[in-house]
Amino acid sequence: MATGRRTPKGVRSSVALKIIMAVSGIVLVGFLYAHMIGNLKIFFGAESFDHYAHWLRTIGVPALPNKVALWLMRIGLIVAVVAHIVAAAILARRARKARPVRYAHRPKVQGSYAARTMRWGGVIIVLFVIWHLLDLTAGVVNPAGGDSEPSARVIDGFQPDRWWVTIFYVLAIVAVGFHLRHGLWSAFRTLGQQTARGQIIGRTVALVLSLVLVVGYLSVPFAVTLGLVD
């Protein structure tokens, strides 16, 4: 008869939630980088960008109807986002319950600034995703309209007279950068990188990957606003 102690149900549940957060986070990070690479095609000309957008709609054709694969990817991303948010919310609530008495003085910890911005940054990101879909995907709030080519929506959407859109875009992407940096750094710590060298490597990798993402995304609206892409 086995005499070993069973892992408490709550602990197993928390581990499962952390796995869900990790897997959904990997899916979202992979999408962000793939989407960034696709966005950069605008620098190769409108025709190249529109061809990429058309390719996304025809993935799997003729085995699948037009846009079916694209919608499957969108549904998968929605599931990943919901799973990530729900898992994070449950874990945060459990952490607060486990520490019912607030600290009189809470010392600063590594990455505390990014950690403090996770909540409001998440709100900005959600609002931005909604706007992004209405603006550049559906074209509902875009000057070029929903029947225009994708490149036209990008170019018309970031014109100088729509500077407020560019500012909103910057805020959202910076929030994504902070979120990604904190998430990657937490992942490195979870994987056991607790040595001084491991922490330096983890911080550096998280910072570099986040900066690449932020610079890659912001290069498009800035280039359009400054007239470098037309």
C-alpha positions in Angstrom: 0.0 0.0 0.0 1.4 3.4 -0.9 2.1 5.7 2.0 3.1 8.8 0.2 1.1 11.9 0.7 -1.2 13.1 -1.9 -0.8 16.5 -3.4 -3.6 18.8 -2.1 -6.3 19.4 -4.6 -5.9 23.1 -4.4 -2.2 22.8 -5.3 -2.9 20.5 -8.2 -5.5 23.0 -9.4 -3.0 25.9 -9.1 -0.4 24.0 -11.0 -2.9 23.2 -13.8 -3.8 26.9 -14.0 -0.2 27.9 -14.3 0.2 25.3 -17.1 -2.8 26.8 -18.8 -1.3 30.3 -18.5 2.0 29.1 -19.9 0.5 27.3 -22.9 -1.9 30.1 -23.7 0.9 32.6 -23.3 3.1 30.7 -25.7 0.3 30.6 -28.3 -0.2 34.3 -27.9 3.4 35.2 -28.1 3.8 33.1 -31.2 0.9 34.9 -32.8 2.3 38.3 -31.9 5.6 37.6 -33.6 4.0 36.1 -36.6 1.6 39.0 -36.9 4.5 41.5 -36.5 6.5 39.8 -39.3 3.4 40.0 -41.5 2.9 43.7 -40.7 6.5 44.5 -41.8 5.6 43.5 -45.3 4.1 47.0 -45.7 7.7 48.2 -46.1 8.0 46.0 -49.3 5.1 47.8 -50.9 1.3 47.7 -50.9 1.1 44.9 -53.3 3.3 42.7 -51.1 1.2 43.5 -48.0 -2.1 42.9 -49.8 -0.8 39.6 -51.2 0.1 38.5 -47.6 -3.4 39.5 -46.4 -5.0 37.6 -49.3 -2.9 34.5 -48.5 -4.2 34.5 -44.9 -7.8 34.3 -46.3 -6.9 31.4 -48.6 -4.9 29.1 -46.3 -6.0 25.5 -46.8 -8.0 26.3 -50.0 -9.3 24.2 -51.8 -9.3 21.6 -49.0 -11.1 24.2 -46.8 -13.5 26.9 -47.9 -12.1 30.5 -48.1 -11.4 32.1 -44.8 -12.2 29.0 -42.8 -8.6 28.4 -41.6 -8.3 32.1 -40.7 -11.5 31.9 -38.6 -10.2 28.7 -36.9 -7.0 30.6 -36.0 -9.1 33.5 -34.7 -11.2 31.2 -32.6 -8.1 29.6 -31.2 -6.7 33.0 -30.3 -9.9 34.0 -28.5 -9.8 30.7 -26.5 -6.1 31.4 -25.6 -6.9 34.9 -24.5 -9.9 33.9 -22.4 -8.0 31.0 -20.9 -5.0 33.3 -20.1 -7.1 36.0 -18.5 -9.3 33.6 -16.5 -6.3 31.6 -15.2 -4.5 34.8 -14.2 -7.5 36.1 -12.4 -8.1 32.9 -10.4 -4.4 32.7 -9.4 -4.4 36.3 -8.4 -7.5 35.8 -6.3 -6.0 32.8 -4.6 -2.8 34.7 -3.9 -4.8 37.4 -2.2 -6.8 34.9 -0.1 -3.6 33.2 1.0 -2.3 36.6 2.2 -5.4 38.1 3.9 -3.4 40.7 5.9 -1.8 43.3 3.8 1.8 44.2 4.4 2.4 47.5 6.3 5.4 48.0 4.0 5.8 45.9 0.9 9.4 45.9 -0.4 10.1 46.4 -4.0 10.8 43.2 -6.0 12.4 42.5 -9.3 10.1 43.5 -12.1 7.7 45.2 -9.7 7.0 48.1 -12.1 6.0 45.7 -14.9 4.0 43.6 -12.4 2.1 46.7 -11.2 1.2 47.6 -14.8 -0.1 44.2 -15.7 -3.7 45.0 -14.6 -4.1 48.4 -16.3 -2.0 47.2 -19.2 -4.3 44.3 -19.7 -7.3 46.7 -19.9 -5.5 48.8 -22.5 -4.6 45.7 -24.6 -8.2 44.4 -24.6 -9.6 47.8 -25.6 -6.9 48.1 -28.3 -7.7 44.6 -29.7 -11.4 45.6 -30.1 -10.4 48.9 -31.8 -7.8 47.1 -34.0 -10.4 44.7 -35.2 -12.9 47.5 -36.0 -10.3 49.6 -37.6 -7.8 47.5 -39.6 -9.6 44.2 -39.9 -13.3 45.1 -40.5 -12.6 48.7 -41.6 -15.7 49.9 -39.7 -14.0 52.9 -38.2 -11.3 53.2 -40.8 -11.3 56.1 -43.3 -10.7 53.7 -46.2 -13.7 51.6 -45.4 -14.2 47.9 -45.1 -14.2 47.2 -48.8 -10.7 48.7 -49.3 -7.4 46.8 -49.6 -5.6 46.0 -46.3 -2.7 48.2 -47.3 -5.1 51.2 -47.8 -6.6 50.7 -44.3 -3.1 50.7 -42.8 -2.0 53.8 -44.7 -5.2 55.8 -44.2 -5.5 54.6 -40.6 -2.2 56.1 -39.4 -2.3 59.5 -41.3 -1.1 62.5 -39.4 -4.6 63.8 -38.8 -5.4 60.6 -36.9 -2.5 61.1 -34.5 -4.7 60.0 -31.6 -4.9 56.5 -33.2 -1.1 56.3 -33.4 -0.8 57.4 -29.7 -3.4 54.8 -28.7 -1.4 52.2 -30.7 1.8 53.2 -29.0 0.3 52.9 -25.5 -1.2 49.5 -26.3 2.1 48.1 -27.8 4.1 49.4 -24.9 1.7 47.7 -22.6 2.1 44.5 -24.5 5.9 44.9 -24.2 5.7 45.3 -20.4 3.3 42.3 -20.2 5.6 40.2 -22.4 8.7 41.2 -20.5 7.2 40.4 -17.1 5.7 37.1 -18.4 9.0 35.9 -19.9 10.9 36.9 -16.8 8.4 35.0 -14.6 8.7 32.0 -16.9 12.5 32.0 -16.5 12.1 32.1 -12.7 9.6 29.3 -12.8 12.0 27.2 -14.8 14.5 27.5 -11.9 16.8 30.3 -13.2 17.5 31.5 -9.7 21.2 31.9 -9.9 22.8 35.3 -10.4 23.9 34.4 -13.9 20.5 32.8 -14.7 18.7 35.9 -13.6 20.9 38.1 -15.7 20.3 35.9 -18.8 16.5 35.8 -18.1 16.2 39.6 -17.7 18.3 40.1 -20.8 16.3 37.7 -23.0 13.0 39.0 -21.7 14.0 42.6 -22.4 15.4 41.9 -25.9 12.4 39.9 -27.1 10.1 42.5 -25.7 12.0 45.4 -27.4 12.0 43.5 -30.7 8.3 43.1 -30.6 7.6 46.8 -29.6 10.0 48.2 -32.2 8.6 45.9 -34.9 5.0 46.9 -34.3 5.6 50.6 -33.8 7.7 50.9 -36.9 4.6 50.6 -39.1 2.4 53.4 -37.7 5.4 55.7 -37.2 6.6 55.1 -40.8 3.1 55.8 -42.2 2.6 58.9 -40.0 6.0 60.3 -41.0 5.2 59.7 -44.7 7.9 57.0 -45.1 5.2 54.6 -46.4 2.5 55.6 -48.8 
